[in-house]
Amino acid sequence: MATSSTDEPRVLVVDDEEQIADLYQLRLEDTYEVLKAYDGTEAIEKVDETVDVVTLDRRMPDLNGAEVLAQIRATDYDCRVIMVTAVDPEADIVEMAFDDYINKPVDKDTLVEAVEHQLTVREYSQTFQELNQVCSKINALKGKKDQNELEDLQVYQNLKEKADNLRTQQDDLLDELDYFEAASARQ
């Protein structure tokens, strides 16, 4: 995950209705470091590499949520974006690069679960990418060395151990993602 000034994941709450943004901050600040933006321009100014998740309203007066989302995606920032909005989804959402879409009103449990789900998806993706890199190195070494040389090579043993640990971590994250999917299906 991105590093912020604390070890807590960082969430940027964006809503032009200040009471809504303040409420979402209250609902999230026990678990996450929370930043707020009351309009799209402020959101663009506050999003950076330390932001893990953005909750984003669609209907705002200066830059709307779709415009803010497009600008976030145009950067190299690796944050997840949850549209939290009173706008019912229509066909126009197909072209939007958000990670989740929640209709208002949103209770605390739904908001926290949505953020947690996006953090898990992000971690799974990072773990998968790292596992892929380790496996590529193992396969490259296998192609250039015979099995007896490999077994004596400490770096190869370390890579195999790292791959096993990453597979276990990936399986645990996949179980957690399955839990989120099952919970969503029940709603």
Protein Blocks (a to p, Z undefined) as FASTA:
>chain_A
ZZdfbfbdcdddddfblklmmmmmmmmmmmmccdddfbfklmmmmgcfklmbdcddfbdf
klgfklmmmmmmmpmbdcddddddfbdcdfklmmpccfbdcdddddfklmmmmmmmmmmm
mmmmmmmmmmmmmmmmmmmmmmmpcfklmmmmmklmmmmmmmmmmmmmmmmmmmmmmmmm
mmmmmZZ
